[in-house]
Amino acid sequence: MSFISNVFDRLIRAIFYIGVISGGIMAALILVSSLLRYVVGTPISFSDELAGLLFVTLAFTTFPLVMERSEHIQLSILTERLNHGTQRVCRIFASLILFTFATVFIYQSWAFMDFSRMITSRTDVSGILLWPWMALMPISMGLCILVELRAIFRIVTDRPISEHSL
């Protein structure tokens, strides 16, 4: 089980780094396009489309690691004052909410991505194929479900959940 967990951790970290790199490329693209707009008078024609796709990549590839490290926004003002057992119940309830949301999100985004693939949808200016970028959405939410399942397993078996475990 430890081997699978380590492989999963490395996968999440690799996907996170892809998101970080796409964020850097997005920032550089916007900077260069802005400079070209004001210096030369003509920006890069496809910069808005590609920046949007890179933003989607940045957002969805970083979700699983952020969840793994519990660095997301949490509503802990009430739950941190509860006893340990009640905190566990609240955590499991929150996980059920996440599972419900992620399942619906996966179902809807997969259908949207599949339709886009079926009609070979592309961006307007540069003609970038859209469905591979859309595939990041259900994949990311699936990884988030796996991250949360592992966290719940640790809670139920009373194993310590070390923050920043990666």
Backbone as a ProteinNet text record, in pm:
[ID]
protein_1_A
[PRIMARY]
MSFISNVFDRLIRAIFYIGVISGGIMAALILVSSLLRYVVGTPISFSDELAGLLFVTLAFTTFPLVMERSEHIQLSILTERLNHGTQRVCRIFASLILFTFATVFIYQSWAFMDFSRMITSRTDVSGILLWPWMALMPISMGLCILVELRAIFRIVTDRPISEHSL
[TERTIARY]
82.3	0	86.4	198.5	288.1	344.9	374.1	426	323.1	197.5	91.4	72.8	78.7	65.2	178.9	300.9	414.9	402.5	358	337.5	229.5	122.3	14	63.8	144.1	201.9	288.4	368.5	454.6	373.1	266.2	178.7	115.9	64.7	2.4	104.4	225.3	329.3	368.9	382.4	418.5	310.5	184.8	74.9	74.4	106.2	114.7	221.9	336.5	444.5	406.1	328.4	276.9	192.1	109.8	27.5	110.9	215	302	372.7	420.7	487.2	389.8	267.2	168.2	135.8	135.5	113.7	226.5	349.4	463.6	458.2	423	408.9	297.1	186.4	74	117	189.1	233.7	329.6	421.8	516.4	444.2	347	270.2	194.7	132.6	58.5	154.3	268.9	368	417.8	456.5	507	398.2	278.1	168.2	138.3	141.8	119.1	229	353.4	464.6	452.7	416.4	400.2	284.4	180.1	65.2	107.1	186.9	220.9	348.2	436.8	561.1	545.3	496	481.5	343.6	244	108.1	22.5	80.5	6	40.2	-57.2	-28.6	-23.4	12.2	7.2	-140.9	-178.5	-320.6	-390.3	-321.5	-384.6	-356	-299	-256.6	-372.9	-485.7	-599.9	-651.9	-663.4	-712.4	-617	-489.8	-392.2	-376.7	-381.7	-372.8	-490.4	-608.9	-724.7	-708.2	-658.6	-637.1	-527	-422.3	-315.7	-366.1	-458.3	-517.1	-598.1	-675.1	-750.9	-654.2	-543.8	-442.5	-385.5	-350.5	-296.5	-393.3	-518	-616.5	-641	-672.3	-715	-600.7	-479.1	-368.8	-313.6	-349.3	-300	-399.4	-524.9	-625.2	-586.1	-545.4	-518.5	-409.4	-299.6	-193	-236.9	-311.1	-361.5	-453.4	-536.2	-622.1	-540.5	-440.5	-355.8	-289.2	-246.3	-177.2	-272	-399.8	-502.2	-472.3	-431.6	-401.5	-513.7	-628.9	-744.7	-818	-913.6	-993.6	-1078.6	-1073.5	-1150.3	-1235.7	-1351	-1439	-1417	-1309.6	-1270.1	-1302.5	-1364	-1390.8	-1477.8	-1567.5	-1654	-1594	-1549.3	-1505.5	-1380.1	-1293.6	-1172.1	-1202.9	-1321.8	-1361.8	-1433.1	-1459.8	-1529.1	-1429.4	-1482	-1393.4	-1348.3	-1250.4	-1188.3	-1288.9	-1377.1	-1475.3	-1571.4	-1617.4	-1708.8	-1637.4	-1511.3	-1433	-1423.5	-1405.2	-1398.5	-1529.5	-1641.4	-1773.2	-1791.9	-1753.5	-1764.9	-1676	-1557.9	-1466.9	-1525	-1584.3	-1646.3	-1766.7	-1846.2	-1960.2	-1911.6	-1804.9	-1748.3	-1699.2	-1643.9	-1596.9	-1713.7	-1824.5	-1942.9	-1991.4	-1986.5	-2022.7	-1927.6	-1797.1	-1699.4	-1724.5	-1748.5	-1773.1	-1893.8	-1999.1	-2119.7	-2089	-2024.4	-1990.5	-1899.6	-1793.3	-1695.4	-1757.5	-1846	-1911.6	-1997.7	-2077.2	-2159.9	-2070.7	-1965.5	-1873	-1806.9	-1761.7	-1699.2	-1798.3	-1919.4	-2021.2	-2049	-2070.9	-2103.9	-1984.3	-1866.9	-1750.8	-1708	-1726	-1693.1	-1786.2	-1913.7	-2010.2	-1977.4	-1941.6	-1904.4	-1778	-1679	-1554.2	-1578.3	-1659.3	-1686.7	-1760.4	-1855.6	-1925.4	-1827.1	-1739	-1637.6	-1545.9	-1512.2	-1429.2	-1505.4	-1632.7	-1714.9	-1726.5	-1738.9	-1752.7	-1618.9	-1510.4	-1375.3	-1372.7	-1423.6	-1429.8	-1289.3	-1273.1	-1144	-1163.7	-1053.3	-1060.2	-1080.2	-1131.6	-1166.8	-1046	-947.9	-837.3	-728.1	-681.1	-564.9	-599.6	-723.3	-764.3	-712	-685.4	-636.7	-751.5	-724.3	-823.4	-857.4	-985.4	-1026.5	-1043.2	-1083.7	-1118.2	-1002.2	-876.2	-770.4	-758.5	-780.6	-776.7	-895.4	-1010.5	-1130.7	-1118	-1037.9	-1019.7	-952.6	-883.6	-819.8	-922	-1041.2	-1142.7	-1187.2	-1237.3	-1278.6	-1161.1	-1045.3	-927.6	-888.6	-886	-849.5	-947.1	-1075.4	-1173.9	-1166.1	-1135.3	-1115.8	-998.4	-889.4	-774.6	-809.8	-891.3	-934.8	-1016.6	-1100.2	-1176.5	-1082	-979.6	-883.8	-806.3	-768.7	-699.1	-788.5	-913.5	-1006.2	-1035.9	-1044.9	-1065.6	-949.6	-828	-710.9	-715.1	-753.3	-762.4	-867.8	-981.6	-1088	-1042.8	-972	-918.5	-827	-745.4	-654.9	-733.2	-841.8	-922.6	-992.8	-1051.6	-1127.5	-1035.2	-915	-821.9	-733.4	-761.4	-686.2	-537.3	-504.6	-366.4	-345.6	-229.7	-206.4	-204.1	-268.8	-264.6	-160	-42.2	63.6	42.4	40.7	26.7	155.5	146	260	331.2	254.5	310.8	394.6	385.5	459.7	596.7
-119.7	0	125.7	118.1	233.4	267.3	164.9	187.6	261.8	217.9	282.8	426.6	446.7	581.4	671.7	619.2	698.3	732.3	636.3	662.5	768.3	758.4	855.8	995	1003.1	1131.7	1192.3	1109.1	1158.6	1203.4	1131.8	1170.8	1306.7	1324.2	1451.6	1565.1	1539.6	1642.2	1675.3	1574.7	1598.6	1681	1646.3	1721.9	1864.9	1882.4	2016.5	2099.1	2039	2111.9	2148.6	2065.4	2100.2	2226.3	2233.9	2353	2476.4	2461.6	2574.7	2623.2	2530.8	2568.2	2636.8	2586	2650.5	2790.9	2811	2945.1	3039.7	2989.5	3071.6	3106.8	3009.5	3034.3	3134.6	3120.2	3213.1	3355.2	3372	3505.6	3564	3481.5	3529.4	3566	3486	3513.5	3645.3	3668.6	3793.2	3911.9	3896.3	4003.8	4038.7	3937.6	3961.4	4021.6	3970	4022.4	4167.7	4200.5	4339.3	4431.4	4386	4466.6	4489.3	4382.7	4397.1	4491.2	4488.3	4576.7	4723.2	4757.2	4896.9	4941.1	4850.2	4887.6	4880.2	4768.8	4747.3	4787.7	4778	4813.1	4693	4573.3	4452.1	4342.9	4297.9	4189.1	4054.2	3952.1	3816.6	3782.1	3740.7	3723.4	3617.6	3514	3403.7	3406.1	3514.2	3516.5	3502.5	3563.3	3553.8	3411	3344.9	3207	3114.2	3122.9	3035.2	3066.4	3192.5	3228.8	3169.2	3171.1	3110.8	2960.7	2893.6	2749.4	2716.9	2798.5	2778.5	2803.9	2897.8	2922.5	2802	2743.4	2622.9	2512.6	2500.5	2401.2	2431	2555.9	2596.1	2561.5	2597.4	2576.3	2427.8	2353.8	2216.1	2120.2	2150.9	2060.8	2085.6	2196.5	2223.4	2183	2160.4	2123	1999.9	1888.4	1768.5	1789.3	1854.7	1875.6	1972.8	2074.8	2169.5	2096.5	2006.7	1927.9	1833.4	1770.9	1677.8	1747.3	1868.7	1944.4	2025.3	2017.6	2093.1	2242.2	2295.2	2437.1	2514.8	2452.2	2518.3	2596.3	2674.4	2751.6	2654.5	2671.3	2584.8	2670.3	2619.6	2687.4	2625.9	2665	2598.5	2678.2	2793.4	2877.5	2804.5	2721.6	2646.6	2509.7	2439.3	2301.6	2289.3	2388.5	2377.1	2384.3	2428.8	2437	2310.1	2219.2	2095.6	1991.7	1889.1	1781.8	1696.1	1611.5	1533.3	1447	1379.9	1292.4	1369.2	1482.7	1564.9	1624.4	1659.4	1707.9	1601.2	1476.4	1365.6	1351.7	1361.6	1351.8	1466.9	1587.7	1704	1684.5	1630.6	1608.2	1506.9	1400.3	1299.6	1358.7	1440.5	1506.6	1599.5	1675.3	1763.3	1681.8	1566.2	1479.3	1429.9	1399.2	1356.1	1467.1	1590.3	1704.1	1712.9	1698.4	1701.9	1589.6	1468.3	1354.7	1380.9	1436.4	1466.9	1570.3	1680.2	1784.3	1730	1660.9	1612.1	1511	1427	1328.6	1397.7	1494.4	1569.3	1646.7	1707.8	1783.8	1693.4	1575.7	1481.3	1440.7	1407.8	1365.1	1474.9	1596.7	1707	1747.4	1757.9	1801.4	1694.5	1567.5	1460.4	1466	1487.4	1497.6	1618.1	1728.6	1849.5	1825.7	1761.7	1731	1632.2	1532.1	1431.9	1493.1	1582.1	1650.6	1737	1805.2	1888.2	1802.8	1684.1	1591.7	1542.1	1514.1	1462.2	1561.6	1690	1790.6	1856.6	1804.1	1859.4	2011.7	2054.7	2197	2254.7	2375.6	2444.2	2590.1	2653.5	2796.3	2874.3	2996.7	3077.4	3124.4	3182.5	3247.3	3148.7	3070.8	2986.4	2843.1	2802.6	2668.5	2559	2591.2	2491.4	2396.6	2267.9	2166.5	2177	2183.5	2212.7	2091.1	1977.2	1867.4	1818.5	1819.4	1776.4	1867.5	1996.1	2089.6	2066.4	2035.7	2009.4	1879.5	1786.6	1659.4	1678.2	1789.8	1816.3	1829.5	1876.2	1899.2	1769.4	1670	1546.8	1469.6	1474.7	1405	1465.6	1597.3	1665.7	1633.1	1637.1	1607.4	1461.4	1371.9	1230.9	1213.9	1285.3	1280.7	1340.3	1445.7	1505.2	1405.2	1327.5	1224	1121.4	1079.5	983	1040.3	1166.6	1232.6	1234	1267.4	1274.5	1136.4	1035.2	898.7	855.1	888.5	853	927	1054.3	1130.9	1071.6	1033.2	973.2	838.8	761.2	633.3	656.2	759	790.9	835.2	908.7	953.7	835	749.2	635.8	537.6	518.9	425.3	493	620	696.9	706.6	708.1	731.7	881.6	930.8	1075.7	1125.3	1238.7	1304.5	1413.8	1384.9	1485.4	1590.1	1715.7	1822.9	1831.3	1871	1880.5	1747.1	1642.9	1507.5	1481	1568.4	1541.1	1595.9
0	0	0	67.7	74.8	-63	-143.5	-278.4	-363	-356.3	-433.4	-386.5	-257.1	-201.5	-248.5	-250.6	-297.9	-445.8	-526.4	-670	-688.3	-610.6	-617.6	-579.5	-472.2	-430.4	-540.7	-604.4	-712.6	-832.7	-864.5	-974.6	-947.3	-826	-790.2	-796.6	-749.4	-751.6	-895.9	-981.3	-1122.6	-1192.1	-1167.7	-1227.3	-1175.2	-1046.8	-988.7	-1061.1	-1085	-1152.6	-1296.1	-1361.6	-1494.7	-1484.6	-1381	-1359.6	-1331.6	-1251.4	-1220.4	-1346.4	-1426.2	-1551.7	-1645.6	-1653.6	-1741.4	-1691.5	-1559.5	-1505	-1542.6	-1539.9	-1581.5	-1728.8	-1810.2	-1954.5	-1979.5	-1906.9	-1920.9	-1887.6	-1777.7	-1737.7	-1841.4	-1890.7	-1992.4	-2121.4	-2160.6	-2281.9	-2270.2	-2156.6	-2135.9	-2134.5	-2069.9	-2065.6	-2205.9	-2282.4	-2417.7	-2505.7	-2495.2	-2576.2	-2540.9	-2411.6	-2370	-2420.5	-2408.7	-2459.8	-2610.2	-2681.8	-2826.7	-2860.3	-2780.3	-2804.6	-2792.9	-2691.6	-2667.2	-2738.2	-2770.3	-2838.1	-2988.9	-3037.6	-3181.9	-3232.4	-3145	-3184.5	-3218.2	-3217.8	-3250.4	-3149.2	-3072	-2976.9	-3049.3	-2976.4	-3031.6	-3048.7	-3167.1	-3199.4	-3115.1	-3081	-3009	-2858.9	-2808	-2667.8	-2569.8	-2598.2	-2506	-2496.5	-2610.9	-2611	-2536.7	-2569.7	-2507.2	-2358.9	-2321.6	-2179.7	-2102.2	-2160.2	-2094.9	-2076	-2178.1	-2167.7	-2067	-2064.5	-1966.2	-1824	-1809	-1677.2	-1630.5	-1720.5	-1686.2	-1642.7	-1715.4	-1679.7	-1541.7	-1517.3	-1387.8	-1275.4	-1292.8	-1186.4	-1160.8	-1263.7	-1242.5	-1211.5	-1251.6	-1218.7	-1079.1	-1018.3	-883.2	-774.2	-808	-708.3	-624.8	-686	-604.4	-499	-532.3	-434	-324.8	-362.9	-263.2	-165.4	-215.8	-126.8	-40	-98	-22.4	95	74.9	179.5	267.3	240.5	314.4	315.8	202.3	191.1	123.1	112	53.3	161.6	119.4	214.3	296.2	426.7	515	607.9	640.4	734.4	871.9	936.1	1059.5	1185.6	1172.6	1290.2	1392.1	1346.1	1435.7	1467.7	1367.4	1387.8	1472.2	1474.2	1555.4	1704.8	1740	1881.6	1929.5	1837.5	1873.4	1925.7	1992.6	2039.1	1920.2	1945.6	1837.2	1761.8	1834.5	1769.5	1680.4	1728.1	1648.5	1528	1544.5	1430	1322.5	1363.4	1265.9	1190.2	1262	1198.1	1098.5	1138.4	1048.8	925.8	945.1	832.4	734.6	787.1	701	628	696.6	632.5	520.8	546.7	443.7	324.7	352.1	243.6	159.3	223.3	147.5	55	103.5	18.3	-100.5	-73.6	-182.5	-282	-232.6	-322.3	-411.1	-353.2	-431	-538.5	-498.3	-594.5	-703.7	-664.3	-761.9	-858.1	-807.9	-895	-999.7	-957	-1052.2	-1149.2	-1098.4	-1182.8	-1286.3	-1244.2	-1337.5	-1445.8	-1404.9	-1500.8	-1603.7	-1556.4	-1646.7	-1733.9	-1674.1	-1752.5	-1851.6	-1816.2	-1910.6	-2031.1	-2006.5	-2116.7	-2205.4	-2143.5	-2217.8	-2299.9	-2238.9	-2308.7	-2422.3	-2398.3	-2501.1	-2619.7	-2592.6	-2702	-2780.6	-2711.2	-2776.9	-2865.3	-2815.8	-2894.5	-3016.7	-2997.4	-3105.7	-3221.3	-3190.3	-3295.9	-3330.9	-3272.9	-3290.3	-3273.9	-3159.9	-3127.8	-3114.7	-3170.4	-3168.6	-3129.7	-3087.2	-3056.1	-3184.6	-3171.4	-3287.8	-3368.4	-3303	-3373.4	-3413.1	-3316.5	-3342.9	-3379.9	-3360.1	-3398.5	-3307.2	-3180.5	-3084.9	-3050.7	-3058	-3024.1	-2875.5	-2841.1	-2704	-2612.3	-2665.2	-2575.7	-2489.3	-2534.1	-2441.5	-2318.7	-2338	-2225.9	-2133.7	-2192.9	-2113.5	-2034.5	-2082.9	-2012.9	-1877	-1859.5	-1730.6	-1618	-1650.9	-1547.5	-1479.9	-1553.9	-1484.5	-1425.5	-1490.6	-1437	-1302.8	-1295.4	-1171.8	-1059.5	-1087.9	-984.1	-941.5	-1034.7	-998.6	-903.2	-930.5	-840.1	-704	-703.8	-576.7	-494.9	-561	-490.9	-428.7	-504.1	-450.3	-332.5	-341.1	-230.4	-106.8	-125.3	-12.1	44.6	-41	8.5	96.5	55.5	135.4	270.2	268	392.8	485.4	430.4	511.2	567.3	487.5	534.6	654.4	647	758	881.7	860.6	974.4	1040.6	958.9	1011.8	1084.2	1033.3	1096.4	1200.3	1231.4	1330	1298.5	1171.1	1132.8	1124.6	1164.2	1159.2	1016.3	996	865.4	876.7	824.6	834.9	727.4	773	675.9	597	474.7	382.9	372.9	353	350.5	226.1	127.5	5.7	15.2
[MASK]
++++++++++++++++++++++++++++++++++++++++++++++++++++++++++++++++++++++++++++++++++++++++++++++++++++++++++++++++++++++++++++++++++++++++++++++++++++++++++++++++++++++

